[in-house]
Amino acid sequence: MYAIVEIAGQQFKVEKDQKLFVQRLHNQNNVEEDAEINSNVEFDRVLLVDNGGNVTVGTPTISGAKVSATVLSHVKGDKVLVFHKKRRKGLRKLNGHRQYFTEIKINDVIA
């Protein structure tokens, strides 16, 4: 059984006991604080559920379906280098950043 769920504006295919990295999750009450480690989070924007070949597609979401997960850790991704250059002008600019991620483990897909 798997589901397509929208987490922080991105769509993920999730199954039970799967670990994945998503954009940094914040507390529901305070956007400035990160979600607490070992806390449970639920995602109710389930777009599709496949239960052993029986596919249910939402319009746009499936009512009553949700995915529960546990926050494992907050990490930073690999460095991404952004290089700008204009030829024959002597303009070269190098910037970089590291993306913030949250590692979660899917506990259950409820459909």
Sequence and secondary structure as in RCSB ss.txt:
>XXXX:A:sequence
MYAIVEIAGQQFKVEKDQKLFVQRLHNQNNVEEDAEINSNVEFDRVLLVDNGGNVTVGTPTISGAKVSATVLSHV
KGDKVLVFHKKRRKGLRKLNGHRQYFTEIKINDVIA
>XXXX:A:secstr
 EEEEEETTEEEEEETT EEEEE  B SS TTSB  TT EEEE  EEEEEETTEEEE SSS TT EEEEEEEEEE
EEEEEEEEEEETTTTEEEEEEEEEEEEEEEEEEEE 
